[in-house]
Amino acid sequence: MLINHGLNVNSVDKEGKLPIVYAIEKNNKEVLKLFFNHHADIDYFNNDISLIKALFINNEEYYYREYCYKKKLESLKLLEEHGLDLERSDNDHKYPLIYALEAENDFAFQYLLEKELDFKSFISTLYNRLSELSLLLNDYNNIFDLLIKNGFDVNRKDQHGKTLLNYEIEKKETDSSIIFYLLEFRRNFNLKMTQNKESFFEYLRSFSIFQSSLYFSYHITNAQENIINYFNNNISIFESIFKEADNLKIINFLIILIHNGLNIDGMKKEIPY
């Protein structure tokens, strides 16, 4: 109604904002369309790309995050249709793909990753952000596949001496298939290395048998010096693990142990199948 009576959609308020900025903050796609139908200036955002950050952040409860991210992605696509430059950077040298990474928005990240023009350059920035990248990877998107196809080196370590596999293993909600693929790529996950040993103990905590802190502390602390010797000398523990864990998780667990010297023959003798 105000527009029909002469409201200028490209005039700023006392805070220096255009009306369209508020539509973005509220993620109101219909109002965005209305403003563009009345010649809203997309260069306002191209000149300050940070104004679209709100389109990457989830401000709903966790259970509604997927719905929220999908609706915001629709608004982002609408801006793109009207000339938004997704390669623009802000004063901190960040651009929309980085906003998606930092917001853990896997929907926007995958969409923008598929459109990335300079993949090699972007991938080089990820090696020091592996912990953030790990939070985006799951069994329901194609981000991992996109990275691998474009030359991502899964064996590269970040500034903390960790690889992507370390972070995947340490996640509270582990994605078993991605860990499996990373183990296939990386093969040798040497448990004599401190970082790998610490990650492996985090992985053990994701098994319900090890979730009790007392149980974990009592039984696994003994394994600190030589993990493989511990499991070789306590083969019966695998019977409980096999009963409660999903198959792929067990496979990942065994791959790591076997590569580090687990006695398979001992398992065959003591564990009934």
C-alpha positions, -999 to +999 in steps of 0.1 A: +000+000+000+028+024+009+045+016-023+014+024-043+013+058-026+049+067-035+072+049-011+107+049-026+120+013-020+156+026-025+155+053+002+174+046+034+160+051+069+178+068+098+199+037+104+211+038+068+191+007+058+169+001+028+134-015+033+146-046+015+172-052+043+144-058+068+128-082+044+160-102+043+164-101+081+128-115+084+134-138+054+101-127+037+104-138+002+071-123-009+081-089+003+115-093-015+096-100-047+075-070-042+105-047-037+122-061-068+090-056-088+094-019-078+130-017-089+149-023-056+186-018-062+205-050-059+238-031-060+231-020-025+240-056-015+267-060-041+284-030-025+281-045+010+277-083+007+277-086+045+241-074+045+229-108+033+245-127+063+211-132+078+202-155+049+227-181+062+218-182+099+193-205+115+171-187+139+146-215+145+147-244+169+170-272+159+142-294+146+132-267+121+167-259+109+163-278+076+130-259+069+146-226+078+177-232+057+157-242+026+134-211+029+165-189+032+181-205+002+150-197-018+155-160-009+192-162-018+184-176-052+158-148-057+185-122-050+209-140-074+182-139-101+181-101-097+219-097-100+234-105-067+272-112-072+280-143-051+317-137-056+317-104-038+338-101-006+332-080+025+357-060+045+370-091+062+376-108+028+347-132+034+320-140+008+287-159+008+304-194+006+323-186+038+291-173+055+275-206+048+306-225+062+306-204+094+269-208+099+271-246+095+245-242+067+250-273+046+222-264+022+236-230+012+271-243+013+264-271-012+245-248-035+273-222-035+300-249-037+285-262-069+287-227-084+322-219-072+343-206-101+377-209-085+375-243-067+412-248-062+416-214-045+386-221-022+397-256-013+431-241-002+413-220+023+395-250+038+427-268+051+428-245+081+391-247+087+387-285+088+368-285+121+341-262+105+340-282+073+335-314+093+303-300+108+288-296+073+295-331+061+268-357+065+253-387+047+225-366+033+244-341+012+270-342-016+296-318-002+322-345+005+318-358-031+321-323-046+353-317-027+369-350-037+360-345-073+377-311-073+410-322-058+405-319-020+434-336-002+420-356+027+455-362+041+463-325+045+467-314+081+455-282+096+473-258+119+465-282+148+481-312+131+447-328+124+432-341+092+395-341+082+393-378+095+403-366+130+375-342+131+349-366+116+359-392+142+356-367+170+321-355+161+294-362+186+271-374+158+295-394+137+288-400+100+298-435+095+299-436+057+322-405+055+345-420+081+346-452+060+355-433+028+382-413+046+397-445+060+397-459+025+415-427+012+439-425+041+444-461+050+470-456+077+454-441+108+484-446+131+474-448+167+509-442+179+504-405+169+490-385+197+464-367+176+450-399+162+450-416+196+430-388+211+406-388+182+402-426+185+392-423+222+366-397+212+352-422+187+350-449+214+329-425+235+303-426+207+297-463+214+271-468+241+292-494+258+318-467+264+295-438+272+295-444+309+324-422+321+333-447+348+333-477+325+353-457+300+378-444+325+383-478+342+387-499+311+402-476+285+427-456+305+447-488+306+449-486+268+466-452+268+501-467+264+493-494+239+458-495+225+463-526+204+478-546+232+448-537+253+423-549+228+443-580+219+443-589+256+406-581+261+390-597+230+358-605+248+349-567+248+342-570+211+311-592+218+294-563+236+305-539+209+291-560+181+258-563+198+251-526+203+268-507+174+256-503+138+275-524+112+293-496+094+305-481+127+319-515+137+336-518+103+353-484+108+363-493+143+379-526+131+396-510+101+415-487+124+424-515+149+434-540+121+456-514+104+473-510+138+479-547+145+448-562+160+450-600+163+421-612+141+429-649+149+424-642+185+390-627+178+379-658+158+388-680+187+370-661+215+340-645+199+312-667+186+296-656+153 
